[in-house]
Amino acid sequence: MSLQRTNLVLSSTPLAADFSGDVQALFAAMVSRLKILSPTGSTLFQTGDVEPVGNQGPWLKDGSAWWVYDEVTGRYAPADISDSAALPFWLQNTTPAGPTGSEPLVWMQTFNGRIIGLYGWNGAVWRKASVPPATGTTAARPSDPQDLEQYWDTDIHCLIHFERGSWRTVAGTPGDAKFVVLGLLEDAIRTNPGWVYVGEFDPSVRGRAVGIATKDTSGINAVYTPDTGLTARAAGATAGSETVVLGSADVEQHTHVIGHAEALHFDNNAIFQRADDGETISVPSPQPPNQFLVKGDGTSDGSQAGEAGSGLVGTSLLTSRQLPLATQPNYTGVADAHENTTPTLYLWCLVKT
Protein backbone atom coordinates (compact mmCIF):
# COMPACT_ATOMS: atom_id res chain seq x y z
CA MET A 1 0.00 0.00 0.00
CA SER A 2 1.41 3.43 -0.93
CA LEU A 3 1.50 6.24 1.63
CA GLN A 4 -0.23 9.57 1.02
CA ARG A 5 0.92 13.03 2.01
CA THR A 6 -1.09 14.75 4.74
CA ASN A 7 -1.10 18.16 6.51
CA LEU A 8 -0.07 16.55 9.80
CA VAL A 9 3.07 17.92 11.60
CA LEU A 10 5.44 15.89 13.77
CA SER A 11 6.38 17.92 16.96
CA SER A 12 8.57 17.14 19.97
CA THR A 13 9.44 18.83 23.32
CA PRO A 14 13.14 19.52 24.14
CA LEU A 15 15.23 16.82 25.75
CA ALA A 16 16.46 17.68 29.28
CA ALA A 17 19.90 19.26 29.27
CA ASP A 18 21.09 16.99 32.05
CA PHE A 19 19.90 13.77 30.28
CA SER A 20 22.18 10.84 31.02
CA GLY A 21 21.70 7.31 29.72
CA ASP A 22 22.53 4.76 27.00
CA VAL A 23 21.23 4.71 23.38
CA GLN A 24 18.02 2.84 24.22
CA ALA A 25 17.23 5.33 26.97
CA LEU A 26 17.80 8.19 24.51
CA PHE A 27 15.38 6.63 21.99
CA ALA A 28 12.69 6.13 24.63
CA ALA A 29 13.06 9.74 25.82
CA MET A 30 12.67 11.09 22.26
CA VAL A 31 9.57 8.98 21.44
CA SER A 32 7.90 10.02 24.66
CA ARG A 33 8.26 13.69 23.69
CA LEU A 34 6.84 13.27 20.04
CA LYS A 35 3.40 14.56 19.01
CA ILE A 36 1.48 14.54 15.66
CA LEU A 37 -0.29 17.83 15.24
CA SER A 38 -2.58 19.30 12.55
CA PRO A 39 -2.97 23.00 11.90
CA THR A 40 -6.61 22.57 10.77
CA GLY A 41 -7.69 19.45 12.57
CA SER A 42 -7.77 15.93 11.06
CA THR A 43 -10.43 13.53 9.73
CA LEU A 44 -9.75 9.85 10.10
CA PHE A 45 -12.53 8.72 7.62
CA GLN A 46 -14.98 10.17 5.07
CA THR A 47 -18.77 10.18 5.31
CA GLY A 48 -21.68 10.96 2.99
CA ASP A 49 -23.40 9.48 -0.08
CA VAL A 50 -20.89 10.81 -2.66
CA GLU A 51 -17.83 8.70 -3.38
CA PRO A 52 -14.62 10.55 -2.38
CA VAL A 53 -12.13 11.35 -5.14
CA GLY A 54 -8.86 9.53 -4.61
CA ASN A 55 -7.76 7.78 -1.46
CA GLN A 56 -9.06 9.78 1.49
CA GLY A 57 -9.17 6.98 3.97
CA PRO A 58 -12.14 4.78 4.83
CA TRP A 59 -15.54 5.98 3.63
CA LEU A 60 -18.66 5.41 5.71
CA LYS A 61 -21.18 5.44 2.87
CA ASP A 62 -24.57 6.85 3.87
CA GLY A 63 -23.44 6.41 7.48
CA SER A 64 -24.18 2.68 7.29
CA ALA A 65 -21.62 0.78 5.20
CA TRP A 66 -17.82 0.91 5.22
CA TRP A 67 -16.01 1.27 1.87
CA VAL A 68 -12.24 1.26 1.32
CA TYR A 69 -10.10 2.55 -1.50
CA ASP A 70 -9.02 -0.02 -4.14
CA GLU A 71 -5.61 0.78 -5.58
CA VAL A 72 -6.24 -1.47 -8.65
CA THR A 73 -9.44 0.13 -9.86
CA GLY A 74 -8.82 3.58 -8.37
CA ARG A 75 -12.32 3.48 -6.87
CA TYR A 76 -13.91 2.76 -3.51
CA ALA A 77 -15.21 -0.75 -2.97
CA PRO A 78 -17.36 -2.16 -0.16
CA ALA A 79 -15.40 -3.67 2.72
CA ASP A 80 -18.19 -6.28 2.93
CA ILE A 81 -19.24 -7.29 -0.62
CA SER A 82 -22.67 -8.34 0.62
CA ASP A 83 -23.52 -4.66 0.77
CA SER A 84 -22.88 -4.26 -2.96
CA ALA A 85 -24.34 -7.58 -4.12
CA ALA A 86 -27.88 -7.48 -5.43
CA LEU A 87 -30.04 -10.44 -6.49
CA PRO A 88 -29.47 -10.60 -10.29
CA PHE A 89 -32.58 -12.65 -11.09
CA TRP A 90 -35.25 -14.86 -9.60
CA LEU A 91 -34.19 -18.52 -9.53
CA GLN A 92 -37.24 -20.71 -8.89
CA ASN A 93 -39.90 -22.83 -10.56
CA THR A 94 -43.00 -20.90 -9.48
CA THR A 95 -43.85 -17.60 -11.13
CA PRO A 96 -42.63 -14.65 -9.02
CA ALA A 97 -45.00 -11.86 -8.13
CA GLY A 98 -44.58 -8.61 -9.99
CA PRO A 99 -41.21 -7.15 -8.89
CA THR A 100 -41.18 -3.97 -6.85
CA GLY A 101 -38.42 -1.56 -5.88
CA SER A 102 -34.99 -2.99 -6.55
CA GLU A 103 -36.22 -6.56 -7.05
CA PRO A 104 -34.83 -8.21 -10.22
CA LEU A 105 -36.69 -7.97 -13.53
CA VAL A 106 -35.39 -11.32 -14.77
CA TRP A 107 -36.70 -14.77 -13.81
CA MET A 108 -34.86 -18.01 -14.59
CA GLN A 109 -37.33 -20.84 -14.18
CA THR A 110 -35.73 -24.04 -12.91
CA PHE A 111 -37.01 -27.49 -12.02
CA ASN A 112 -35.01 -30.33 -10.47
CA GLY A 113 -31.74 -28.65 -11.42
CA ARG A 114 -32.79 -28.01 -15.03
CA ILE A 115 -33.26 -24.57 -16.60
CA ILE A 116 -36.78 -24.52 -18.04
CA GLY A 117 -36.95 -20.98 -19.37
CA LEU A 118 -35.80 -17.38 -19.08
CA TYR A 119 -38.36 -14.58 -18.59
CA GLY A 120 -38.31 -10.81 -18.33
CA TRP A 121 -40.78 -8.48 -16.60
CA ASN A 122 -42.32 -6.08 -19.13
CA GLY A 123 -44.15 -4.02 -16.53
CA ALA A 124 -47.29 -6.12 -16.56
CA VAL A 125 -46.45 -9.82 -17.08
CA TRP A 126 -43.47 -12.16 -17.18
CA ARG A 127 -42.65 -12.60 -20.88
CA LYS A 128 -40.50 -15.44 -22.21
CA ALA A 129 -37.14 -14.16 -23.38
CA SER A 130 -35.86 -14.80 -26.88
CA VAL A 131 -32.17 -15.48 -27.44
CA PRO A 132 -31.36 -15.10 -31.16
CA PRO A 133 -28.60 -17.40 -32.43
CA ALA A 134 -25.39 -16.17 -33.99
CA THR A 135 -25.73 -15.33 -37.68
CA GLY A 136 -23.42 -15.22 -40.66
CA THR A 137 -22.43 -16.81 -43.94
CA THR A 138 -21.64 -20.46 -44.46
CA ALA A 139 -17.94 -19.66 -44.50
CA ALA A 140 -18.23 -17.79 -41.19
CA ARG A 141 -19.64 -20.71 -39.22
CA PRO A 142 -17.73 -21.27 -35.96
CA SER A 143 -14.62 -23.38 -36.53
CA ASP A 144 -14.88 -24.92 -33.05
CA PRO A 145 -18.65 -25.41 -32.57
CA GLN A 146 -19.95 -26.95 -29.38
CA ASP A 147 -22.59 -29.68 -29.27
CA LEU A 148 -26.07 -28.26 -30.04
CA GLU A 149 -24.66 -24.78 -30.73
CA GLN A 150 -27.07 -22.98 -33.07
CA TYR A 151 -26.30 -20.77 -36.05
CA TRP A 152 -28.44 -18.91 -38.61
CA ASP A 153 -26.78 -19.37 -41.98
CA THR A 154 -27.54 -16.30 -44.10
CA ASP A 155 -26.41 -18.04 -47.31
CA ILE A 156 -29.04 -20.76 -47.10
CA HIS A 157 -31.49 -18.86 -44.85
CA CYS A 158 -31.76 -21.75 -42.42
CA LEU A 159 -31.35 -22.39 -38.68
CA ILE A 160 -28.77 -25.12 -38.12
CA HIS A 161 -27.06 -26.63 -35.10
CA PHE A 162 -23.93 -28.70 -34.51
CA GLU A 163 -25.00 -32.21 -33.61
CA ARG A 164 -23.25 -35.59 -33.78
CA GLY A 165 -20.14 -33.96 -35.19
CA SER A 166 -21.79 -32.15 -38.13
CA TRP A 167 -23.86 -29.10 -38.91
CA ARG A 168 -27.47 -30.16 -39.48
CA THR A 169 -30.78 -28.40 -39.93
CA VAL A 170 -32.72 -27.97 -36.71
CA ALA A 171 -35.88 -28.98 -38.57
CA GLY A 172 -36.52 -32.67 -39.14
CA THR A 173 -35.50 -35.88 -37.40
CA PRO A 174 -33.34 -38.72 -38.78
CA GLY A 175 -35.36 -40.68 -41.34
CA ASP A 176 -37.52 -37.76 -42.47
CA ALA A 177 -37.74 -37.37 -46.26
CA LYS A 178 -38.55 -34.30 -48.32
CA PHE A 179 -38.51 -33.04 -51.90
CA VAL A 180 -36.41 -30.06 -52.96
CA VAL A 181 -37.21 -27.85 -55.97
CA LEU A 182 -33.63 -27.31 -57.16
CA GLY A 183 -32.12 -28.50 -60.40
CA LEU A 184 -28.72 -29.56 -59.02
CA LEU A 185 -28.36 -32.20 -56.32
CA GLU A 186 -25.24 -30.37 -55.12
CA ASP A 187 -27.33 -27.29 -54.38
CA ALA A 188 -30.08 -29.34 -52.71
CA ILE A 189 -27.59 -30.93 -50.28
CA ARG A 190 -25.66 -27.69 -49.69
CA THR A 191 -28.82 -25.86 -48.61
CA ASN A 192 -29.91 -28.75 -46.38
CA PRO A 193 -26.97 -29.65 -44.09
CA GLY A 194 -27.33 -33.12 -42.61
CA TRP A 195 -29.48 -34.48 -45.49
CA VAL A 196 -28.45 -36.90 -48.26
CA TYR A 197 -29.97 -38.19 -51.49
CA VAL A 198 -32.57 -40.82 -50.61
CA GLY A 199 -31.07 -43.25 -53.14
CA GLU A 200 -27.47 -42.64 -52.10
CA PHE A 201 -27.01 -46.12 -50.65
CA ASP A 202 -29.99 -48.04 -52.10
CA PRO A 203 -30.16 -48.03 -55.93
CA SER A 204 -33.49 -49.89 -55.89
CA VAL A 205 -35.40 -46.78 -54.77
CA ARG A 206 -33.94 -44.38 -57.34
CA GLY A 207 -36.46 -42.90 -59.76
CA ARG A 208 -39.49 -44.38 -58.01
CA ALA A 209 -42.66 -42.62 -56.94
CA VAL A 210 -43.47 -42.70 -53.22
CA GLY A 211 -46.55 -44.51 -51.90
CA ILE A 212 -48.09 -45.06 -48.48
CA ALA A 213 -47.11 -48.29 -46.72
CA THR A 214 -49.78 -50.28 -44.91
CA LYS A 215 -47.64 -52.57 -42.74
CA ASP A 216 -44.27 -52.82 -41.04
CA THR A 217 -41.23 -54.15 -42.86
CA SER A 218 -41.32 -57.20 -40.58
CA GLY A 219 -43.68 -58.44 -37.93
CA ILE A 220 -47.25 -57.30 -37.42
CA ASN A 221 -46.81 -54.33 -35.12
CA ALA A 222 -48.53 -52.03 -37.59
CA VAL A 223 -50.92 -53.42 -40.18
CA TYR A 224 -53.57 -51.36 -41.93
CA THR A 225 -56.04 -52.67 -44.49
CA PRO A 226 -55.86 -50.64 -47.71
CA ASP A 227 -58.86 -49.52 -49.71
CA THR A 228 -60.63 -51.93 -52.05
CA GLY A 229 -58.54 -52.74 -55.11
CA LEU A 230 -55.23 -51.78 -53.49
CA THR A 231 -52.52 -54.17 -52.37
CA ALA A 232 -51.11 -54.03 -48.84
CA ARG A 233 -47.40 -53.24 -49.04
CA ALA A 234 -44.70 -53.06 -46.38
CA ALA A 235 -42.55 -50.01 -45.71
CA GLY A 236 -39.62 -50.05 -48.14
CA ALA A 237 -41.30 -52.40 -50.63
CA THR A 238 -41.17 -51.61 -54.37
CA ALA A 239 -43.72 -52.37 -57.07
CA GLY A 240 -44.84 -51.34 -60.54
CA SER A 241 -43.10 -50.47 -63.80
CA GLU A 242 -43.07 -47.49 -66.13
CA THR A 243 -44.21 -49.50 -69.18
CA VAL A 244 -46.28 -52.66 -69.62
CA VAL A 245 -47.03 -55.14 -72.42
CA LEU A 246 -50.62 -56.41 -72.38
CA GLY A 247 -51.08 -60.13 -72.84
CA SER A 248 -54.16 -61.89 -74.22
CA ALA A 249 -55.58 -62.28 -70.75
CA ASP A 250 -55.37 -58.49 -70.26
CA VAL A 251 -57.70 -57.74 -73.19
CA GLU A 252 -61.34 -57.54 -72.25
CA GLN A 253 -63.92 -59.77 -74.02
CA HIS A 254 -65.24 -58.09 -77.14
CA THR A 255 -66.58 -58.66 -80.65
CA HIS A 256 -65.43 -57.75 -84.14
CA VAL A 257 -67.60 -56.67 -87.06
CA ILE A 258 -67.45 -59.04 -90.05
CA GLY A 259 -66.36 -57.04 -93.03
CA HIS A 260 -67.36 -58.91 -96.23
CA ALA A 261 -69.62 -61.85 -95.46
CA GLU A 262 -70.66 -62.38 -99.06
CA ALA A 263 -67.15 -62.68 -100.43
CA LEU A 264 -65.89 -65.21 -97.90
CA HIS A 265 -67.16 -68.27 -99.87
CA PHE A 266 -70.12 -70.41 -100.81
CA ASP A 267 -73.19 -71.36 -98.81
CA ASN A 268 -74.00 -70.44 -95.22
CA ASN A 269 -71.77 -72.88 -93.36
CA ALA A 270 -69.59 -70.92 -90.92
CA ILE A 271 -67.00 -72.04 -88.35
CA PHE A 272 -65.73 -69.81 -85.50
CA GLN A 273 -62.68 -71.01 -83.64
CA ARG A 274 -60.76 -69.66 -80.63
CA ALA A 275 -57.87 -70.91 -78.55
CA ASP A 276 -58.28 -71.27 -74.76
CA ASP A 277 -55.49 -70.82 -72.26
CA GLY A 278 -53.18 -73.81 -72.22
CA GLU A 279 -54.55 -75.17 -75.50
CA THR A 280 -52.09 -76.16 -78.17
CA ILE A 281 -53.30 -74.98 -81.51
CA SER A 282 -52.18 -75.95 -84.96
CA VAL A 283 -51.54 -72.91 -87.05
CA PRO A 284 -52.55 -73.55 -90.66
CA SER A 285 -50.57 -71.59 -93.13
CA PRO A 286 -51.22 -69.09 -94.49
CA GLN A 287 -54.65 -68.92 -92.81
CA PRO A 288 -54.75 -67.45 -89.29
CA PRO A 289 -55.36 -69.91 -86.47
CA ASN A 290 -58.46 -68.06 -85.32
CA GLN A 291 -60.57 -68.14 -88.41
CA PHE A 292 -63.92 -67.46 -89.91
CA LEU A 293 -64.72 -70.21 -92.43
CA VAL A 294 -67.62 -70.43 -94.78
CA LYS A 295 -68.06 -73.81 -96.39
CA GLY A 296 -70.03 -74.06 -99.58
CA ASP A 297 -71.05 -76.96 -101.81
CA GLY A 298 -68.98 -75.59 -104.64
CA THR A 299 -71.93 -75.04 -106.98
CA SER A 300 -73.57 -71.85 -105.89
CA ASP A 301 -72.94 -68.87 -103.68
CA GLY A 302 -74.38 -68.89 -100.22
CA SER A 303 -77.18 -66.52 -99.48
CA GLN A 304 -76.43 -63.36 -97.53
CA ALA A 305 -78.71 -62.12 -94.80
CA GLY A 306 -78.65 -59.31 -92.30
CA GLU A 307 -77.67 -55.67 -92.55
CA ALA A 308 -73.93 -55.85 -92.01
CA GLY A 309 -73.32 -55.06 -95.63
CA SER A 310 -70.37 -56.01 -97.78
CA GLY A 311 -66.95 -54.76 -96.97
CA LEU A 312 -63.86 -54.76 -99.11
CA VAL A 313 -63.20 -57.86 -101.18
CA GLY A 314 -60.80 -60.21 -99.43
CA THR A 315 -61.70 -59.12 -95.90
CA SER A 316 -60.78 -61.73 -93.25
CA LEU A 317 -61.89 -61.96 -89.65
CA LEU A 318 -59.05 -61.87 -87.13
CA THR A 319 -59.51 -62.07 -83.37
CA SER A 320 -57.46 -59.93 -81.03
CA ARG A 321 -55.93 -62.86 -79.18
CA GLN A 322 -52.17 -62.61 -79.28
CA LEU A 323 -50.23 -65.46 -80.84
CA PRO A 324 -46.94 -67.03 -79.75
CA LEU A 325 -44.01 -64.88 -80.75
CA ALA A 326 -42.76 -67.58 -83.14
CA THR A 327 -45.93 -67.45 -85.26
CA GLN A 328 -47.16 -63.93 -84.55
CA PRO A 329 -45.19 -62.18 -87.32
CA ASN A 330 -47.17 -64.14 -89.92
CA TYR A 331 -50.43 -62.48 -88.86
CA THR A 332 -49.89 -59.33 -86.83
CA GLY A 333 -47.22 -56.97 -85.54
CA VAL A 334 -45.41 -57.48 -82.23
CA ALA A 335 -47.28 -56.03 -79.24
CA ASP A 336 -45.75 -52.74 -78.12
CA ALA A 337 -45.22 -51.69 -74.52
CA HIS A 338 -47.36 -48.69 -73.58
CA GLU A 339 -46.60 -45.92 -71.10
CA ASN A 340 -47.84 -46.81 -67.62
CA THR A 341 -46.62 -43.71 -65.73
CA THR A 342 -49.04 -41.04 -64.58
CA PRO A 343 -48.10 -37.41 -65.29
CA THR A 344 -45.25 -36.88 -62.80
CA LEU A 345 -42.99 -34.07 -61.61
CA TYR A 346 -39.55 -35.36 -60.66
CA LEU A 347 -37.70 -33.60 -57.82
CA TRP A 348 -34.65 -34.38 -55.72
CA CYS A 349 -35.70 -36.40 -52.67
CA LEU A 350 -33.53 -36.09 -49.55
CA VAL A 351 -33.50 -38.00 -46.26
CA LYS A 352 -32.16 -36.63 -42.98
CA THR A 353 -29.31 -38.51 -41.38
VEXKOLNU-327359 format. One line per field, with one value per residue (C-alpha): x, y, z; residue number from 1. Coordinates in nm, 2 decimals. Layout:
<recs>
c1 = c(X  ...)
c2 = c(Y  ...)
c3 = c(Z  ...)
resi = c(NUM  ...)
</recs>
This chain:
<recs>
c1 = c(0.00  0.14  0.15  -0.02  0.09  -0.11  -0.11  -0.01  0.31  0.54  0.64  0.86  0.94  1.31  1.52  1.65  1.99  2.11  1.99  2.22  2.17  2.25  2.12  1.80  1.72  1.78  1.54  1.27  1.31  1.27  0.96  0.79  0.83  0.68  0.34  0.15  -0.03  -0.26  -0.30  -0.66  -0.77  -0.78  -1.04  -0.98  -1.25  -1.50  -1.88  -2.17  -2.34  -2.09  -1.78  -1.46  -1.21  -0.89  -0.78  -0.91  -0.92  -1.21  -1.55  -1.87  -2.12  -2.46  -2.34  -2.42  -2.16  -1.78  -1.60  -1.22  -1.01  -0.90  -0.56  -0.62  -0.94  -0.88  -1.23  -1.39  -1.52  -1.74  -1.54  -1.82  -1.92  -2.27  -2.35  -2.29  -2.43  -2.79  -3.00  -2.95  -3.26  -3.52  -3.42  -3.72  -3.99  -4.30  -4.38  -4.26  -4.50  -4.46  -4.12  -4.12  -3.84  -3.50  -3.62  -3.48  -3.67  -3.54  -3.67  -3.49  -3.73  -3.57  -3.70  -3.50  -3.17  -3.28  -3.33  -3.68  -3.69  -3.58  -3.84  -3.83  -4.08  -4.23  -4.41  -4.73  -4.65  -4.35  -4.27  -4.05  -3.71  -3.59  -3.22  -3.14  -2.86  -2.54  -2.57  -2.34  -2.24  -2.16  -1.79  -1.82  -1.96  -1.77  -1.46  -1.49  -1.86  -2.00  -2.26  -2.61  -2.47  -2.71  -2.63  -2.84  -2.68  -2.75  -2.64  -2.90  -3.15  -3.18  -3.13  -2.88  -2.71  -2.39  -2.50  -2.32  -2.01  -2.18  -2.39  -2.75  -3.08  -3.27  -3.59  -3.65  -3.55  -3.33  -3.54  -3.75  -3.77  -3.86  -3.85  -3.64  -3.72  -3.36  -3.21  -2.87  -2.84  -2.52  -2.73  -3.01  -2.76  -2.57  -2.88  -2.99  -2.70  -2.73  -2.95  -2.84  -3.00  -3.26  -3.11  -2.75  -2.70  -3.00  -3.02  -3.35  -3.54  -3.39  -3.65  -3.95  -4.27  -4.35  -4.65  -4.81  -4.71  -4.98  -4.76  -4.43  -4.12  -4.13  -4.37  -4.72  -4.68  -4.85  -5.09  -5.36  -5.60  -5.59  -5.89  -6.06  -5.85  -5.52  -5.25  -5.11  -4.74  -4.47  -4.25  -3.96  -4.13  -4.12  -4.37  -4.48  -4.31  -4.31  -4.42  -4.63  -4.70  -5.06  -5.11  -5.42  -5.56  -5.54  -5.77  -6.13  -6.39  -6.52  -6.66  -6.54  -6.76  -6.75  -6.64  -6.74  -6.96  -7.07  -6.72  -6.59  -6.72  -7.01  -7.32  -7.40  -7.18  -6.96  -6.70  -6.57  -6.27  -6.08  -5.79  -5.83  -5.55  -5.32  -5.45  -5.21  -5.33  -5.22  -5.15  -5.25  -5.06  -5.12  -5.46  -5.48  -5.54  -5.85  -6.06  -6.39  -6.47  -6.76  -6.81  -7.00  -7.10  -6.90  -7.19  -7.36  -7.29  -7.44  -7.72  -7.64  -7.87  -7.87  -7.77  -7.39  -7.33  -7.04  -6.70  -6.39  -6.32  -6.08  -6.17  -6.08  -6.19  -5.90  -5.95  -5.75  -5.59  -5.22  -5.02  -4.69  -4.40  -4.28  -4.59  -4.72  -4.52  -4.72  -5.04  -4.99  -4.72  -4.54  -4.73  -4.58  -4.52  -4.74  -4.66  -4.78  -4.66  -4.90  -4.81  -4.53  -4.30  -3.96  -3.77  -3.47  -3.57  -3.35  -3.35  -3.22  -2.93)
c2 = c(0.00  0.34  0.62  0.96  1.30  1.48  1.82  1.65  1.79  1.59  1.79  1.71  1.88  1.95  1.68  1.77  1.93  1.70  1.38  1.08  0.73  0.48  0.47  0.28  0.53  0.82  0.66  0.61  0.97  1.11  0.90  1.00  1.37  1.33  1.46  1.45  1.78  1.93  2.30  2.26  1.95  1.59  1.35  0.98  0.87  1.02  1.02  1.10  0.95  1.08  0.87  1.06  1.14  0.95  0.78  0.98  0.70  0.48  0.60  0.54  0.54  0.69  0.64  0.27  0.08  0.09  0.13  0.13  0.25  0.00  0.08  -0.15  0.01  0.36  0.35  0.28  -0.07  -0.22  -0.37  -0.63  -0.73  -0.83  -0.47  -0.43  -0.76  -0.75  -1.04  -1.06  -1.27  -1.49  -1.85  -2.07  -2.28  -2.09  -1.76  -1.47  -1.19  -0.86  -0.71  -0.40  -0.16  -0.30  -0.66  -0.82  -0.80  -1.13  -1.48  -1.80  -2.08  -2.40  -2.75  -3.03  -2.86  -2.80  -2.46  -2.45  -2.10  -1.74  -1.46  -1.08  -0.85  -0.61  -0.40  -0.61  -0.98  -1.22  -1.26  -1.54  -1.42  -1.48  -1.55  -1.51  -1.74  -1.62  -1.53  -1.52  -1.68  -2.05  -1.97  -1.78  -2.07  -2.13  -2.34  -2.49  -2.54  -2.70  -2.97  -2.83  -2.48  -2.30  -2.08  -1.89  -1.94  -1.63  -1.80  -2.08  -1.89  -2.17  -2.24  -2.51  -2.66  -2.87  -3.22  -3.56  -3.40  -3.22  -2.91  -3.02  -2.84  -2.80  -2.90  -3.27  -3.59  -3.87  -4.07  -3.78  -3.74  -3.43  -3.30  -3.01  -2.79  -2.73  -2.85  -2.96  -3.22  -3.04  -2.73  -2.93  -3.09  -2.77  -2.59  -2.87  -2.96  -3.31  -3.45  -3.69  -3.82  -4.08  -4.32  -4.26  -4.61  -4.80  -4.80  -4.99  -4.68  -4.44  -4.29  -4.44  -4.26  -4.27  -4.45  -4.51  -4.83  -5.03  -5.26  -5.28  -5.41  -5.72  -5.84  -5.73  -5.43  -5.20  -5.34  -5.14  -5.27  -5.06  -4.95  -5.19  -5.27  -5.18  -5.42  -5.40  -5.32  -5.31  -5.00  -5.00  -5.24  -5.16  -5.24  -5.13  -5.05  -4.75  -4.95  -5.27  -5.51  -5.64  -6.01  -6.19  -6.23  -5.85  -5.77  -5.75  -5.98  -5.81  -5.87  -5.78  -5.67  -5.90  -5.70  -5.89  -6.19  -6.24  -6.27  -6.52  -6.83  -7.04  -7.14  -7.04  -7.29  -7.09  -7.20  -6.98  -7.10  -6.97  -7.09  -7.13  -7.08  -7.38  -7.52  -7.62  -7.50  -7.59  -7.29  -7.36  -7.16  -6.91  -6.89  -6.74  -6.99  -6.81  -6.81  -6.75  -7.02  -7.04  -7.38  -7.41  -7.70  -7.56  -7.50  -7.18  -6.89  -6.89  -6.65  -6.34  -6.21  -5.93  -5.57  -5.59  -5.51  -5.60  -5.48  -5.48  -5.79  -6.02  -5.91  -6.17  -6.20  -6.19  -6.21  -5.99  -6.29  -6.26  -6.55  -6.70  -6.49  -6.76  -6.74  -6.39  -6.22  -6.41  -6.25  -5.93  -5.70  -5.75  -5.60  -5.27  -5.17  -4.87  -4.59  -4.68  -4.37  -4.10  -3.74  -3.69  -3.41  -3.54  -3.36  -3.44  -3.64  -3.61  -3.80  -3.66  -3.85)
c3 = c(0.00  -0.09  0.16  0.10  0.20  0.47  0.65  0.98  1.16  1.38  1.70  2.00  2.33  2.41  2.58  2.93  2.93  3.20  3.03  3.10  2.97  2.70  2.34  2.42  2.70  2.45  2.20  2.46  2.58  2.23  2.14  2.47  2.37  2.00  1.90  1.57  1.52  1.26  1.19  1.08  1.26  1.11  0.97  1.01  0.76  0.51  0.53  0.30  -0.01  -0.27  -0.34  -0.24  -0.51  -0.46  -0.15  0.15  0.40  0.48  0.36  0.57  0.29  0.39  0.75  0.73  0.52  0.52  0.19  0.13  -0.15  -0.41  -0.56  -0.86  -0.99  -0.84  -0.69  -0.35  -0.30  -0.02  0.27  0.29  -0.06  0.06  0.08  -0.30  -0.41  -0.54  -0.65  -1.03  -1.11  -0.96  -0.95  -0.89  -1.06  -0.95  -1.11  -0.90  -0.81  -1.00  -0.89  -0.68  -0.59  -0.66  -0.71  -1.02  -1.35  -1.48  -1.38  -1.46  -1.42  -1.29  -1.20  -1.05  -1.14  -1.50  -1.66  -1.80  -1.94  -1.91  -1.86  -1.83  -1.66  -1.91  -1.65  -1.66  -1.71  -1.72  -2.09  -2.22  -2.34  -2.69  -2.74  -3.12  -3.24  -3.40  -3.77  -4.07  -4.39  -4.45  -4.45  -4.12  -3.92  -3.60  -3.65  -3.30  -3.26  -2.94  -2.93  -3.00  -3.07  -3.31  -3.60  -3.86  -4.20  -4.41  -4.73  -4.71  -4.49  -4.24  -3.87  -3.81  -3.51  -3.45  -3.36  -3.38  -3.52  -3.81  -3.89  -3.95  -3.99  -3.67  -3.86  -3.91  -3.74  -3.88  -4.13  -4.25  -4.63  -4.83  -5.19  -5.30  -5.60  -5.72  -6.04  -5.90  -5.63  -5.51  -5.44  -5.27  -5.03  -4.97  -4.86  -4.64  -4.41  -4.26  -4.55  -4.83  -5.15  -5.06  -5.31  -5.21  -5.06  -5.21  -5.59  -5.59  -5.48  -5.73  -5.98  -5.80  -5.69  -5.32  -5.19  -4.85  -4.67  -4.49  -4.27  -4.10  -4.29  -4.06  -3.79  -3.74  -3.51  -3.76  -4.02  -4.19  -4.45  -4.77  -4.97  -5.21  -5.51  -5.35  -5.24  -4.88  -4.90  -4.64  -4.57  -4.81  -5.06  -5.44  -5.71  -6.05  -6.38  -6.61  -6.92  -6.96  -7.24  -7.24  -7.28  -7.42  -7.08  -7.03  -7.32  -7.22  -7.40  -7.71  -8.07  -8.41  -8.71  -9.00  -9.30  -9.62  -9.55  -9.91  -10.04  -9.79  -9.99  -10.08  -9.88  -9.52  -9.34  -9.09  -8.84  -8.55  -8.36  -8.06  -7.85  -7.48  -7.23  -7.22  -7.55  -7.82  -8.15  -8.50  -8.70  -9.07  -9.31  -9.45  -9.28  -8.93  -8.65  -8.53  -8.84  -8.99  -9.24  -9.48  -9.64  -9.96  -10.18  -10.46  -10.70  -10.59  -10.37  -10.02  -9.95  -9.75  -9.48  -9.23  -9.25  -9.20  -9.56  -9.78  -9.70  -9.91  -10.12  -9.94  -9.59  -9.33  -8.97  -8.71  -8.34  -8.10  -7.92  -7.93  -8.08  -7.98  -8.08  -8.31  -8.53  -8.45  -8.73  -8.99  -8.89  -8.68  -8.55  -8.22  -7.92  -7.81  -7.45  -7.36  -7.11  -6.76  -6.57  -6.46  -6.53  -6.28  -6.16  -6.07  -5.78  -5.57  -5.27  -4.95  -4.63  -4.30  -4.14)
resi = c(1  2  3  4  5  6  7  8  9  10  11  12  13  14  15  16  17  18  19  20  21  22  23  24  25  26  27  28  29  30  31  32  33  34  35  36  37  38  39  40  41  42  43  44  45  46  47  48  49  50  51  52  53  54  55  56  57  58  59  60  61  62  63  64  65  66  67  68  69  70  71  72  73  74  75  76  77  78  79  80  81  82  83  84  85  86  87  88  89  90  91  92  93  94  95  96  97  98  99  100  101  102  103  104  105  106  107  108  109  110  111  112  113  114  115  116  117  118  119  120  121  122  123  124  125  126  127  128  129  130  131  132  133  134  135  136  137  138  139  140  141  142  143  144  145  146  147  148  149  150  151  152  153  154  155  156  157  158  159  160  161  162  163  164  165  166  167  168  169  170  171  172  173  174  175  176  177  178  179  180  181  182  183  184  185  186  187  188  189  190  191  192  193  194  195  196  197  198  199  200  201  202  203  204  205  206  207  208  209  210  211  212  213  214  215  216  217  218  219  220  221  222  223  224  225  226  227  228  229  230  231  232  233  234  235  236  237  238  239  240  241  242  243  244  245  246  247  248  249  250  251  252  253  254  255  256  257  258  259  260  261  262  263  264  265  266  267  268  269  270  271  272  273  274  275  276  277  278  279  280  281  282  283  284  285  286  287  288  289  290  291  292  293  294  295  296  297  298  299  300  301  302  303  304  305  306  307  308  309  310  311  312  313  314  315  316  317  318  319  320  321  322  323  324  325  326  327  328  329  330  331  332  333  334  335  336  337  338  339  340  341  342  343  344  345  346  347  348  349  350  351  352  353)
</recs>
